[in-house]
Amino acid sequence: MKFNFTSLIAAALLTAPTVANELVSPNVSYNSVTELSVSEHYTTFTYGDDPLQFVEHWPAVNADAMAPLVVFIHGGCWLNAYDIAHTRPAAQALAQAGYEVASIEYRRTGDEGGGWPGTFKDIFQALLVTLTRPTLQASEREVVVMGHSAGGHLAILAGQALAKEVDHVVGLAAITDLTSYAAGESGCEQAAASFMANAEAADWQQADPAQQEFSVAITLLQGTADSIVPLRQAEALADQAEIVTVQDAGHFDWVHPHSHAWQRLLQTLEQLTL
């Protein structure tokens, strides 16, 4: 860590509408996340020619020029029905807490070029472009690659692929055992199978974190009430990752800045980047 921003986060928690008596009840809905407003401004830069190949840059608010960089990958079961918009409130809140944020949009299942391996290639290229972008000076910062749900799956793979440039990977309700997940019958589980529709046996090994060994530091944050990505997904990497659980938190609490889980996320980030 290049500087200590404990006091900055403490101030953010005191002034933001997330103090203890104003936090939302656990296990928030997806709609409650999409209804959140965004007031801060961000800029974009591209990493490819497709209109979906872009990154939204949220500058750190009231922080040192070398604030830690969080590269964020949104979830949505790898489906093009769910885009970057629903995680803008989370990106904004991270910037307000003193982090430089680069939030990646990418091609997903249903988009031309999406699915495996195209989606992962997008994430890898976006991360590479972000970390080498002169205005971000990523080589001088603490770098955290963070992803939610299917984005957590992609964050783990991309963080390992660029392990020398990445300090930490944080998975928020991350899908880590892709093979078992894709064998399930829920909507997101079936979407995992669709994501891998054109994959061969070797692709499954490359795409499944549970079948790999990691050198990058991984922290998995998981709610005990998550019915979309259950706790056993985090436990699949128990021998390679630190697992942090929040009682009664659901799947979308991790991208809702007014949740108890979000407070735990900020505490975890602070500990990782000190």
FITOR-560520 format. One line per field, with one value per residue: residue in one letter; residue number from 1; z, x, y of N, C-alpha, C in turn; chain. Coordinates in steps of 0.1 Angstrom, whole numbers. Layout:
# FITOR-560520
residu A  ...
num NUM  ...
n.c3 Z  ...
n.c1 X  ...
n.c2 Y  ...
ca.c3 Z  ...
ca.c1 X  ...
ca.c2 Y  ...
c.c3 Z  ...
c.c1 X  ...
c.c2 Y  ...
chaine A  ...
END
This chain:
# FITOR-560520
residu M  K  F  N  F  T  S  L  I  A  A  A  L  L  T  A  P  T  V  A  N  E  L  V  S  P  N  V  S  Y  N  S  V  T  E  L  S  V  S  E  H  Y  T  T  F  T  Y  G  D  D  P  L  Q  F  V  E  H  W  P  A  V  N  A  D  A  M  A  P  L  V  V  F  I  H  G  G  C  W  L  N  A  Y  D  I  A  H  T  R  P  A  A  Q  A  L  A  Q  A  G  Y  E  V  A  S  I  E  Y  R  R  T  G  D  E  G  G  G  W  P  G  T  F  K  D  I  F  Q  A  L  L  V  T  L  T  R  P  T  L  Q  A  S  E  R  E  V  V  V  M  G  H  S  A  G  G  H  L  A  I  L  A  G  Q  A  L  A  K  E  V  D  H  V  V  G  L  A  A  I  T  D  L  T  S  Y  A  A  G  E  S  G  C  E  Q  A  A  A  S  F  M  A  N  A  E  A  A  D  W  Q  Q  A  D  P  A  Q  Q  E  F  S  V  A  I  T  L  L  Q  G  T  A  D  S  I  V  P  L  R  Q  A  E  A  L  A  D  Q  A  E  I  V  T  V  Q  D  A  G  H  F  D  W  V  H  P  H  S  H  A  W  Q  R  L  L  Q  T  L  E  Q  L  T  L
num 1  2  3  4  5  6  7  8  9  10  11  12  13  14  15  16  17  18  19  20  21  22  23  24  25  26  27  28  29  30  31  32  33  34  35  36  37  38  39  40  41  42  43  44  45  46  47  48  49  50  51  52  53  54  55  56  57  58  59  60  61  62  63  64  65  66  67  68  69  70  71  72  73  74  75  76  77  78  79  80  81  82  83  84  85  86  87  88  89  90  91  92  93  94  95  96  97  98  99  100  101  102  103  104  105  106  107  108  109  110  111  112  113  114  115  116  117  118  119  120  121  122  123  124  125  126  127  128  129  130  131  132  133  134  135  136  137  138  139  140  141  142  143  144  145  146  147  148  149  150  151  152  153  154  155  156  157  158  159  160  161  162  163  164  165  166  167  168  169  170  171  172  173  174  175  176  177  178  179  180  181  182  183  184  185  186  187  188  189  190  191  192  193  194  195  196  197  198  199  200  201  202  203  204  205  206  207  208  209  210  211  212  213  214  215  216  217  218  219  220  221  222  223  224  225  226  227  228  229  230  231  232  233  234  235  236  237  238  239  240  241  242  243  244  245  246  247  248  249  250  251  252  253  254  255  256  257  258  259  260  261  262  263  264  265  266  267  268  269  270  271  272  273  274
n.c3 0  -8  7  37  42  62  78  58  49  73  76  54  60  81  70  47  35  49  75  106  115  92  74  49  51  53  24  -1  -30  -66  -79  -60  -61  -88  -86  -73  -72  -93  -90  -93  -118  -145  -167  -199  -215  -243  -250  -272  -305  -305  -296  -270  -257  -234  -207  -176  -159  -127  -108  -78  -49  -31  -24  -21  -49  -56  -49  -41  -68  -80  -100  -115  -121  -134  -127  -136  -145  -168  -189  -217  -210  -187  -179  -174  -160  -136  -116  -113  -91  -71  -80  -79  -51  -42  -53  -38  -14  -16  -35  -66  -95  -120  -141  -158  -189  -211  -237  -236  -231  -257  -270  -300  -303  -276  -246  -237  -253  -256  -239  -216  -229  -235  -209  -200  -219  -213  -187  -190  -207  -189  -167  -179  -187  -190  -175  -152  -139  -129  -121  -99  -79  -54  -65  -70  -82  -87  -86  -91  -86  -116  -126  -106  -110  -134  -126  -109  -127  -145  -128  -119  -144  -148  -126  -117  -119  -103  -71  -53  -55  -53  -47  -50  -39  -57  -85  -84  -87  -115  -130  -114  -109  -134  -138  -124  -120  -118  -130  -133  -131  -154  -172  -170  -182  -208  -213  -216  -239  -263  -256  -252  -236  -226  -224  -202  -181  -181  -177  -153  -120  -98  -107  -108  -98  -78  -77  -71  -45  -31  -20  -8  -6  10  13  37  31  4  -24  -50  -57  -38  -5  -8  -31  -26  -8  -24  -31  -7  2  -11  -9  12  30  37  55  56  78  69  46  12  -24  -38  -20  -20  -39  -32  -18  6  24  50  42  24  40  53  31  25  48  44  21  30  48  31  15  31
n.c1 8  5  -3  -20  -54  -72  -86  -100  -119  -133  -144  -160  -179  -192  -204  -218  -250  -251  -249  -252  -279  -293  -290  -299  -321  -309  -302  -310  -330  -326  -338  -338  -312  -309  -325  -311  -295  -272  -248  -222  -196  -182  -156  -149  -130  -117  -110  -111  -126  -153  -185  -192  -168  -155  -143  -153  -142  -138  -127  -109  -123  -114  -89  -55  -32  -22  -41  -55  -61  -91  -102  -131  -155  -186  -214  -241  -247  -232  -247  -261  -283  -279  -262  -235  -247  -261  -242  -231  -238  -223  -197  -194  -197  -174  -154  -161  -153  -126  -111  -96  -114  -119  -142  -154  -169  -182  -184  -210  -228  -250  -242  -224  -194  -194  -196  -177  -145  -146  -156  -139  -115  -121  -122  -96  -81  -91  -83  -56  -51  -61  -43  -20  -24  -14  -24  -35  -14  -9  11  23  5  -15  -32  -64  -84  -117  -148  -182  -204  -209  -190  -171  -161  -148  -130  -113  -100  -88  -72  -54  -41  -28  -10  14  11  -11  -23  -43  -72  -106  -135  -169  -196  -188  -187  -171  -167  -172  -179  -196  -215  -227  -240  -264  -299  -310  -318  -295  -275  -281  -275  -248  -241  -249  -230  -207  -212  -200  -177  -148  -134  -109  -113  -130  -114  -96  -114  -126  -122  -120  -106  -80  -47  -36  -16  -20  -33  -63  -95  -126  -159  -189  -224  -245  -272  -275  -291  -286  -259  -245  -230  -213  -199  -179  -165  -154  -129  -116  -91  -73  -80  -90  -119  -147  -175  -208  -235  -268  -267  -276  -274  -272  -265  -238  -234  -248  -246  -257  -258  -252  -234  -219  -205  -188  -174  -159  -143  -128  -114  -99  -83  -68  -54  -38
n.c2 -12  22  44  53  51  49  68  82  63  60  85  85  66  78  100  92  79  54  47  29  28  33  14  -10  -38  -72  -94  -82  -72  -76  -56  -36  -28  -18  4  23  55  74  98  108  115  97  86  71  45  26  -9  -24  -30  -35  -22  -30  -33  -17  4  18  46  56  82  83  97  126  115  103  106  82  63  30  8  -5  -29  -36  -62  -68  -89  -112  -137  -142  -133  -114  -100  -86  -58  -35  -14  -19  -20  4  21  8  10  38  42  29  46  69  61  62  48  42  34  11  -1  -28  -34  -59  -85  -108  -140  -144  -122  -114  -130  -134  -156  -186  -189  -162  -142  -143  -136  -109  -98  -103  -88  -62  -59  -59  -36  -17  -18  -10  15  48  70  59  47  21  4  16  14  -2  -30  -43  -69  -72  -90  -97  -124  -141  -124  -125  -151  -146  -127  -141  -158  -140  -124  -143  -148  -125  -124  -113  -86  -81  -75  -85  -106  -103  -120  -116  -132  -152  -174  -203  -231  -241  -264  -280  -261  -255  -279  -277  -267  -242  -209  -193  -213  -228  -209  -209  -233  -226  -206  -221  -235  -241  -253  -275  -304  -296  -269  -266  -272  -250  -230  -234  -224  -242  -263  -256  -243  -216  -186  -160  -139  -146  -136  -145  -133  -140  -144  -159  -163  -165  -175  -178  -181  -203  -209  -231  -228  -209  -224  -243  -234  -234  -242  -225  -199  -171  -171  -151  -147  -133  -131  -139  -123  -118  -124  -100  -81  -75  -56  -35  -4  3  -17  -42  -61  -46  -29  -47  -54  -30  -29  -52  -46  -25  -38  -54  -37  -21
ca.c3 0  -9  17  46  40  72  82  47  49  85  73  44  67  89  62  37  41  52  89  111  116  79  65  44  57  45  13  -9  -43  -77  -82  -51  -66  -100  -83  -67  -81  -95  -92  -97  -132  -149  -181  -205  -225  -249  -251  -285  -315  -303  -287  -256  -251  -228  -192  -170  -149  -116  -100  -63  -44  -19  -20  -26  -63  -57  -42  -46  -80  -80  -113  -111  -132  -130  -129  -144  -151  -181  -199  -221  -204  -175  -183  -164  -153  -122  -107  -112  -77  -63  -85  -73  -37  -40  -55  -27  -2  -18  -44  -81  -99  -134  -142  -172  -197  -219  -244  -228  -238  -265  -279  -310  -296  -261  -242  -236  -245  -260  -227  -209  -237  -233  -195  -200  -226  -206  -175  -195  -211  -177  -159  -186  -190  -183  -165  -140  -133  -121  -116  -87  -70  -50  -75  -66  -92  -79  -94  -85  -92  -128  -127  -97  -117  -144  -119  -104  -138  -150  -118  -120  -157  -147  -112  -114  -119  -95  -57  -47  -62  -44  -53  -43  -43  -69  -90  -84  -92  -127  -135  -106  -110  -147  -138  -117  -127  -116  -142  -135  -134  -168  -180  -170  -192  -220  -214  -220  -249  -274  -250  -252  -223  -221  -221  -189  -171  -182  -173  -139  -110  -89  -113  -110  -87  -79  -70  -67  -33  -33  -9  -13  3  7  22  40  26  -11  -30  -64  -56  -24  2  -12  -42  -20  -1  -34  -31  7  4  -18  -7  24  29  46  53  63  81  63  34  0  -35  -43  -9  -22  -48  -27  -9  19  30  60  35  18  51  54  19  27  58  38  11  38  54  20  9  41
ca.c1 0  13  -7  -30  -66  -82  -94  -109  -130  -141  -152  -171  -190  -199  -211  -226  -262  -249  -246  -258  -294  -299  -286  -310  -322  -301  -308  -317  -334  -319  -345  -334  -299  -311  -332  -301  -291  -257  -246  -209  -193  -171  -152  -148  -120  -120  -99  -113  -134  -167  -191  -192  -155  -151  -141  -157  -132  -143  -116  -110  -128  -107  -78  -41  -31  -19  -51  -55  -70  -100  -108  -144  -162  -200  -220  -253  -248  -226  -258  -261  -294  -274  -250  -227  -254  -266  -231  -226  -238  -212  -184  -194  -194  -160  -147  -163  -145  -111  -105  -97  -122  -121  -153  -153  -180  -176  -193  -215  -236  -260  -235  -215  -181  -195  -194  -163  -136  -145  -159  -127  -105  -124  -118  -81  -76  -95  -74  -42  -52  -63  -31  -9  -29  -5  -31  -38  -1  -12  24  27  -6  -20  -42  -73  -93  -129  -159  -195  -211  -201  -179  -161  -155  -139  -119  -103  -92  -80  -62  -43  -34  -19  -7  25  6  -23  -20  -53  -84  -117  -147  -182  -205  -182  -188  -157  -168  -180  -184  -208  -226  -233  -249  -276  -311  -315  -316  -281  -268  -283  -267  -234  -240  -249  -218  -197  -219  -191  -164  -144  -130  -98  -118  -136  -103  -92  -125  -131  -112  -119  -96  -67  -39  -35  -5  -25  -40  -78  -104  -140  -169  -201  -235  -251  -285  -274  -297  -282  -245  -245  -217  -204  -191  -167  -158  -147  -116  -112  -76  -65  -86  -96  -134  -153  -190  -217  -247  -280  -265  -279  -266  -270  -260  -224  -233  -257  -237  -263  -260  -243  -223  -210  -196  -178  -165  -150  -134  -119  -106  -90  -73  -60  -46  -29
ca.c2 0  34  54  48  59  45  80  85  54  62  97  82  58  87  110  86  74  40  45  16  29  35  3  -18  -52  -82  -101  -72  -77  -70  -43  -25  -23  -10  17  33  66  77  113  112  113  88  86  57  42  13  -19  -32  -23  -38  -12  -34  -34  -4  5  31  50  65  87  83  110  131  106  104  103  68  54  17  6  -16  -32  -43  -69  -70  -102  -113  -150  -142  -131  -100  -93  -79  -51  -28  -3  -22  -19  18  26  2  17  52  41  26  58  78  56  65  39  44  23  8  -10  -34  -39  -70  -93  -119  -149  -137  -112  -119  -131  -137  -170  -190  -182  -148  -133  -142  -128  -95  -94  -103  -76  -50  -57  -56  -22  -8  -18  -3  29  58  79  52  44  10  -2  22  13  -15  -34  -53  -72  -76  -93  -101  -135  -145  -115  -130  -162  -140  -119  -150  -163  -129  -121  -153  -147  -114  -124  -105  -72  -80  -78  -93  -109  -104  -125  -113  -143  -157  -188  -209  -244  -240  -276  -284  -251  -257  -291  -274  -265  -229  -201  -189  -225  -232  -199  -213  -243  -219  -199  -231  -244  -245  -257  -289  -308  -288  -256  -267  -271  -237  -220  -237  -222  -253  -273  -249  -238  -201  -180  -147  -139  -146  -135  -147  -128  -148  -143  -172  -164  -164  -187  -179  -187  -208  -209  -242  -223  -203  -235  -251  -229  -232  -245  -216  -186  -167  -169  -142  -148  -124  -138  -135  -116  -124  -123  -87  -72  -71  -45  -25  3  6  -30  -46  -68  -36  -24  -57  -53  -19  -33  -62  -39  -17  -47  -60  -26  -13
c.c3 0  0  25  46  50  76  71  47  61  82  64  51  76  82  52  43  43  67  94  111  103  69  61  51  47  34  4  -23  -54  -80  -73  -55  -78  -97  -76  -77  -82  -98  -96  -112  -134  -163  -186  -214  -231  -249  -264  -293  -313  -294  -273  -249  -246  -213  -187  -159  -140  -108  -85  -58  -31  -14  -26  -41  -65  -49  -49  -58  -79  -94  -111  -123  -127  -133  -138  -151  -165  -192  -204  -217  -192  -178  -171  -155  -139  -112  -106  -98  -68  -67  -79  -59  -34  -42  -44  -15  -4  -27  -58  -86  -115  -136  -156  -177  -207  -226  -236  -237  -244  -273  -289  -303  -282  -259  -241  -249  -247  -248  -219  -216  -235  -219  -194  -207  -219  -194  -179  -199  -199  -169  -166  -191  -183  -172  -152  -132  -124  -114  -102  -76  -65  -59  -70  -78  -85  -89  -86  -93  -104  -130  -117  -103  -127  -137  -114  -115  -144  -141  -118  -133  -156  -132  -108  -113  -109  -80  -50  -57  -51  -52  -45  -47  -56  -72  -92  -89  -104  -132  -127  -108  -123  -147  -130  -126  -126  -129  -144  -138  -148  -177  -180  -180  -206  -223  -220  -231  -259  -269  -251  -238  -217  -217  -206  -178  -170  -176  -159  -129  -100  -94  -114  -97  -89  -71  -65  -54  -36  -20  -14  -2  0  17  25  35  11  -17  -45  -65  -41  -19  -3  -24  -37  -14  -11  -35  -17  9  -3  -16  8  22  40  44  61  65  75  51  22  -12  -39  -32  -12  -32  -44  -16  4  27  41  53  29  28  53  43  21  37  53  29  19  43  43  15  18  37
c.c1 9  9  -18  -42  -77  -91  -104  -121  -139  -150  -163  -182  -198  -208  -221  -239  -262  -246  -255  -274  -301  -296  -299  -310  -314  -309  -317  -320  -325  -325  -341  -320  -301  -318  -323  -297  -276  -256  -232  -207  -182  -168  -150  -135  -122  -108  -101  -123  -149  -173  -192  -179  -150  -150  -146  -148  -138  -131  -119  -114  -120  -96  -65  -41  -28  -28  -51  -65  -78  -106  -120  -150  -176  -204  -232  -253  -242  -235  -258  -274  -291  -261  -244  -235  -258  -255  -225  -227  -227  -199  -183  -191  -180  -151  -149  -156  -130  -104  -106  -104  -122  -130  -154  -166  -174  -187  -197  -223  -248  -254  -226  -201  -181  -195  -180  -158  -137  -147  -146  -116  -108  -119  -103  -76  -80  -86  -60  -42  -53  -50  -19  -12  -21  -12  -35  -26  -3  0  28  15  -8  -32  -51  -82  -105  -140  -170  -201  -203  -189  -168  -154  -144  -127  -109  -94  -83  -69  -51  -35  -25  -14  4  21  -5  -19  -30  -65  -95  -130  -159  -192  -201  -185  -174  -156  -177  -187  -197  -219  -234  -242  -262  -287  -317  -312  -302  -272  -269  -276  -253  -231  -240  -236  -207  -202  -210  -177  -161  -138  -118  -102  -124  -125  -98  -102  -129  -120  -110  -109  -82  -60  -36  -22  -9  -33  -55  -85  -118  -150  -182  -211  -241  -265  -286  -280  -293  -268  -243  -231  -208  -195  -178  -159  -151  -132  -110  -97  -67  -70  -90  -111  -139  -168  -197  -231  -259  -279  -269  -270  -262  -266  -246  -223  -243  -249  -244  -265  -249  -231  -214  -201  -185  -169  -155  -140  -124  -109  -95  -79  -63  -50  -38  -15
c.c2 12  45  47  57  54  56  84  76  57  75  94  74  67  97  104  81  59  38  34  17  32  24  -5  -32  -61  -88  -92  -78  -71  -57  -32  -20  -14  3  27  43  68  91  117  109  104  90  72  57  28  4  -27  -24  -25  -27  -17  -35  -20  -6  18  34  60  69  86  97  114  121  109  100  88  59  41  16  -6  -18  -41  -49  -73  -84  -101  -126  -151  -138  -116  -93  -84  -71  -43  -18  -6  -21  -5  24  20  8  31  51  38  38  68  74  57  56  44  32  22  -3  -15  -38  -49  -77  -105  -129  -142  -126  -119  -119  -134  -152  -173  -194  -166  -138  -132  -134  -113  -91  -93  -90  -63  -48  -53  -41  -13  -7  -12  11  39  66  72  48  32  3  4  21  -1  -19  -46  -56  -79  -79  -99  -113  -141  -136  -119  -142  -156  -133  -129  -155  -152  -125  -130  -151  -135  -112  -115  -90  -70  -83  -87  -95  -110  -108  -122  -123  -149  -171  -194  -223  -245  -253  -281  -274  -253  -269  -288  -270  -251  -221  -197  -201  -229  -222  -203  -224  -236  -212  -208  -240  -249  -250  -272  -292  -300  -274  -256  -266  -257  -227  -223  -235  -234  -263  -267  -246  -224  -196  -166  -149  -137  -145  -136  -142  -134  -145  -156  -174  -164  -177  -188  -185  -191  -208  -220  -238  -217  -215  -244  -247  -227  -234  -234  -201  -183  -165  -161  -143  -137  -130  -131  -126  -124  -121  -109  -77  -67  -60  -34  -17  7  -7  -33  -53  -58  -31  -34  -57  -42  -23  -43  -55  -31  -26  -52  -49  -18  -15
chaine A  A  A  A  A  A  A  A  A  A  A  A  A  A  A  A  A  A  A  A  A  A  A  A  A  A  A  A  A  A  A  A  A  A  A  A  A  A  A  A  A  A  A  A  A  A  A  A  A  A  A  A  A  A  A  A  A  A  A  A  A  A  A  A  A  A  A  A  A  A  A  A  A  A  A  A  A  A  A  A  A  A  A  A  A  A  A  A  A  A  A  A  A  A  A  A  A  A  A  A  A  A  A  A  A  A  A  A  A  A  A  A  A  A  A  A  A  A  A  A  A  A  A  A  A  A  A  A  A  A  A  A  A  A  A  A  A  A  A  A  A  A  A  A  A  A  A  A  A  A  A  A  A  A  A  A  A  A  A  A  A  A  A  A  A  A  A  A  A  A  A  A  A  A  A  A  A  A  A  A  A  A  A  A  A  A  A  A  A  A  A  A  A  A  A  A  A  A  A  A  A  A  A  A  A  A  A  A  A  A  A  A  A  A  A  A  A  A  A  A  A  A  A  A  A  A  A  A  A  A  A  A  A  A  A  A  A  A  A  A  A  A  A  A  A  A  A  A  A  A  A  A  A  A  A  A  A  A  A  A  A  A  A  A  A  A  A  A  A  A  A  A  A  A
END
